[in-house]
């Protein structure tokens, strides 16, 4: 699910969720043990994205960490400036916990941040080097997600069938445009989460080991 962007008082564009927050002024890392199961699932998906992009030689190896509070920064023209903080010397990317509530929003933000890290410019979303890399990372990850699990499960097929039934109602004028968009987002979210759960089941204990490695 892709976020919509909005104007933020002359500081460039901001993600809709990001615009609701402000950096607290202090970096407070969060122990991964306090995350709920769904948050852990989304976090592990972030590790998978980072590994895939590094394997494709698109981004460097960095550590992904979660924070309950972020320091102030100068990322004025970064659409996700209130959602993360990057420690360049240590190679650590801190993301605020609230981002783990949406796998789509978290994934988009992470690809965005990793592209900035690679081009060594955290502030400008309009620079050609950043934009070229950002779209390359999107292309790579979309292809990778397709390769993970090309066949739809019974649950995913049911989700699509329900969505198609709702769209049929739309042709009779029973659903508004906003309702269609909400259904589309729900369908996409459910299918992506199902893909992630299947991937983690196949990996078994590998996901747990990855979390421990990145916590160290």
C-alpha positions in Angstrom: 0.0 0.0 0.0 1.5 3.3 -1.0 1.1 6.4 1.2 -0.3 9.7 0.0 1.9 12.7 0.4 0.9 16.1 1.8 2.4 19.6 2.0 4.1 20.4 5.4 4.5 24.2 5.8 7.3 24.8 3.3 9.5 21.8 4.4 8.8 19.8 1.3 6.4 16.9 1.2 5.6 14.5 4.1 4.0 11.1 4.3 0.5 11.4 5.7 1.3 9.5 8.9 4.7 11.1 9.2 3.1 14.5 9.2 1.2 13.6 12.4 4.4 13.1 14.4 7.3 15.2 15.6 10.7 14.0 16.6 10.8 13.9 20.4 14.4 15.2 20.6 16.0 12.1 22.2 17.0 8.8 20.7 15.5 5.9 22.8 16.1 2.5 21.3 13.5 -0.1 22.0 14.1 -3.7 23.1 12.7 -6.0 20.5 11.3 -8.3 23.2 8.5 -5.8 23.9 7.1 -6.0 20.4 3.9 -7.9 19.8 3.9 -10.9 17.4 2.6 -8.8 14.4 5.2 -6.1 15.0 7.9 -8.8 15.1 6.5 -10.2 11.8 6.7 -6.7 10.1 10.2 -6.2 11.6 11.4 -9.5 10.2 10.0 -8.5 6.8 12.2 -5.4 7.0 15.2 -7.6 7.6 14.2 -9.6 4.5 13.9 -6.4 2.4 17.3 -5.2 3.5 18.9 -8.6 2.8 17.3 -8.8 -0.7 18.5 -5.3 -1.7 22.0 -5.9 -0.4 22.1 -9.2 -2.3 21.2 -7.2 -5.4 24.0 -4.7 -4.7 21.6 -1.9 -4.3 22.1 -0.9 -0.7 24.8 -1.3 2.0 24.7 -3.5 5.1 23.2 -1.6 8.0 21.5 -2.5 11.2 17.7 -2.1 11.6 16.5 -1.0 15.0 13.2 0.2 16.5 12.9 3.3 18.7 10.3 4.7 21.0 11.7 8.2 20.6 13.7 9.9 17.9 16.2 12.8 18.0 15.8 16.0 16.0 17.3 15.9 12.5 17.8 18.1 9.4 16.0 15.8 6.9 13.8 18.7 5.9 12.9 17.5 2.4 12.6 13.8 3.3 9.0 12.5 3.2 9.6 10.3 6.2 11.7 12.7 8.3 9.8 12.1 11.5 9.8 8.3 11.2 13.5 7.4 11.4 17.0 8.4 12.4 20.2 7.2 10.7 23.5 6.9 12.6 26.0 7.0 9.8 29.1 6.2 11.7 27.6 3.2 13.4 25.5 2.1 10.3 22.3 1.9 12.4 18.8 2.8 11.1 16.3 3.6 13.9 12.6 3.5 13.0 9.8 4.6 15.3 7.6 1.8 16.6 4.4 3.2 15.2 5.6 2.4 11.7 5.3 -1.3 12.4 1.5 -1.0 12.4 1.3 -1.1 8.6 3.4 -3.6 6.6 2.9 -1.6 3.4 3.7 1.8 4.9 6.7 0.3 6.8 8.1 -1.3 3.6 7.8 1.8 1.5 9.4 3.9 4.2 12.3 1.4 4.6 13.0 1.3 0.8 12.9 5.1 0.8 15.4 5.3 3.8 17.8 2.7 2.4 17.9 4.6 -0.9 18.8 7.8 0.9 21.5 5.9 2.9 23.0 4.5 -0.3 23.3 7.9 -2.0 24.5 9.5 1.2 21.9 12.2 1.1 19.2 12.0 3.8 17.5 15.4 3.0 16.5 15.6 -0.7 13.8 13.5 -2.1 14.1 15.4 -5.4 17.7 14.6 -6.2 18.1 12.4 -9.4 20.5 9.9 -7.8 18.0 9.2 -5.0 15.0 9.0 -7.3 16.8 6.6 -9.7 17.8 4.3 -6.8 14.5 4.5 -5.1 12.6 3.3 -8.2 15.2 0.6 -8.8 14.7 -0.7 -5.2 10.9 -0.8 -5.7 11.3 -2.7 -8.9 13.6 -5.2 -7.3 11.4 -5.8 -4.2 8.2 -6.1 -6.2 9.9 -8.8 -8.3 11.2 -10.5 -5.2 7.8 -10.6 -3.5 6.3 -12.2 -6.6 9.0 -14.9 -6.6 8.4 -15.8 -2.9 5.0 -17.4 -3.3 3.6 -17.3 -6.9 0.6 -19.5 -6.1 -2.3 -18.0 -4.2 -3.5 -19.9 -1.1 -7.1 -20.7 -0.5 -7.3 -17.8 2.0 -5.8 -15.4 -0.6 -8.2 -16.6 -3.3 -11.1 -16.0 -0.9 -9.9 -12.5 -0.2 -9.7 -11.7 -3.9 -13.1 -13.2 -4.5 -14.6 -11.1 -1.8 -13.0 -8.0 -3.2 -14.3 -8.8 -6.7 -17.8 -9.3 -5.3 -17.7 -5.8 -3.7 -16.5 -4.3 -7.0 -19.5 -5.9 -8.7 -21.7 -4.0 -6.2 -19.9 -0.8 -7.2 -21.2 -1.2 -10.8 -24.7 -0.9 -9.3 -23.8 2.2 -7.4 -23.7 0.6 -4.0 -20.2 1.6 -3.0 -18.5 5.0 -2.9 -15.0 5.8 -4.2 -13.7 5.9 -0.6 -15.1 2.5 0.2 -13.5 1.0 -2.9 -10.1 2.4 -1.9 -10.5 1.0 1.7 -11.4 -2.4 0.3 -8.4 -2.4 -2.1 -6.1 -1.5 0.8 -7.5 -4.2 3.0 -7.2 -6.8 0.3 -3.6 -5.9 -0.4 -2.7 -5.8 3.3 -4.2 -9.2 4.0 -2.5 -10.9 1.0 0.9 -9.4 1.8 0.7 -10.4 5.5 -0.3 -13.9 4.4 2.8 -14.0 2.1 5.0 -12.9 5.0 3.6 -15.5 7.4 4.1 -18.2 4.8 7.7 -17.1 4.2 8.5 -17.1 8.0 7.0 -20.5 8.5 9.2 -21.9 5.7 12.2 -20.4 7.3 11.5 -21.9 10.7 14.0 -20.7 13.2 15.9 -18.6 10.7 13.8 -15.5 11.3 14.5 -15.7 15.1 18.2 -16.0 14.4 18.1 -12.9 12.2 16.4 -10.9 14.9 19.1 -12.0 17.4 21.9 -11.1 15.0 20.6 -7.6 14.4 19.9 -7.0 18.1 23.5 -7.8 19.0 
